[in-house]
Amino acid sequence: MPMYQRPFMKGKLYIHFTVEFPDTLSLDQVKGLEAVFPAKPSSQLTDMEIDECEETTLHDVNMEEENRRKQQQQQQEAYDEDDDMPGGAQRVQCAQQ
């Protein structure tokens, strides 16, 4: 995900899912699900389709720690903005003759 006001810097996207799966399904329920969902793909992915995929790694995240780290980073950025501007007036020198 792009970061706010920094379109070329990428941040992290966190998605929290809570999924409850049933222990068993009856034959009628299985047929009902097959009717709702698209058919299973019969072929494997082609080399071109595999090249278009991006490999990712999932990590467990402690959201409290991430929020704390993000707040510290934002506080540091407030100080960093002052460092970008040179301090004091610039002296103008006369051209050599």
C-alpha positions in Angstrom: 0.0 0.0 0.0 1.3 3.5 -0.8 2.0 5.6 2.3 0.1 8.8 2.9 1.7 11.8 1.0 4.5 9.5 -0.1 3.3 7.7 -3.3 6.6 6.0 -4.0 7.1 4.5 -0.5 5.2 1.3 0.2 3.7 0.4 3.6 2.3 -2.7 5.0 -1.3 -3.8 4.6 -2.9 -5.8 7.4 -6.0 -7.8 7.0 -7.6 -9.6 9.9 -9.9 -12.5 9.0 -12.1 -14.4 11.4 -13.4 -17.5 9.7 -15.5 -20.3 11.2 -15.6 -23.5 9.3 -18.2 -26.2 9.9 -17.1 -29.5 11.3 -19.1 -31.5 8.7 -21.2 -30.8 5.6 -24.1 -32.8 4.2 -24.2 -33.8 0.6 -26.9 -31.3 -0.1 -24.8 -28.5 1.4 -21.8 -29.5 -0.7 -23.9 -29.4 -3.9 -25.3 -26.1 -2.9 -21.8 -24.6 -2.4 -20.7 -26.1 -5.7 -23.6 -24.3 -7.4 -22.7 -21.0 -5.9 -19.0 -21.0 -6.4 -17.3 -21.1 -9.8 -16.2 -24.4 -11.3 -12.8 -25.8 -10.3 -10.1 -24.9 -12.8 -9.2 -28.0 -14.9 -5.8 -26.8 -16.0 -2.7 -25.7 -14.3 -1.4 -22.1 -14.6 0.6 -21.3 -17.7 4.2 -20.0 -17.4 3.0 -16.5 -18.4 0.3 -16.6 -15.6 2.9 -17.7 -13.1 5.2 -14.8 -14.1 2.4 -12.4 -13.4 2.1 -13.7 -9.8 3.9 -12.0 -6.9 5.3 -14.2 -4.2 4.5 -13.0 -0.7 5.2 -14.3 2.8 2.6 -14.0 5.6 3.8 -13.0 9.0 2.0 -13.0 12.4 1.7 -9.4 13.5 1.4 -7.9 17.0 -0.9 -4.9 16.2 -0.1 -3.1 19.5 3.6 -3.2 18.8 3.0 -2.0 15.2 0.9 0.9 16.3 3.5 1.9 18.9 6.2 1.7 16.3 4.1 3.8 13.8 3.5 6.5 16.5 7.2 6.7 17.2 8.0 6.9 13.5 5.5 9.8 13.1 7.0 11.6 16.0 10.4 11.3 14.5 9.2 12.5 11.1 8.0 15.8 12.8 11.6 16.4 13.7 13.0 15.2 10.4 11.0 17.9 8.5 12.9 20.6 10.3 16.2 19.1 9.2 15.3 19.3 5.5 15.5 23.1 5.5 18.9 24.8 5.8 19.1 27.0 8.9 19.9 30.7 8.9 20.2 33.2 6.2 22.4 32.5 3.1 25.2 34.9 2.4 25.6 36.3 -1.1 29.1 36.7 -2.4 30.2 39.2 -4.9 31.4 38.0 -8.3 35.2 38.0 -8.9 36.4 40.7 -11.3 
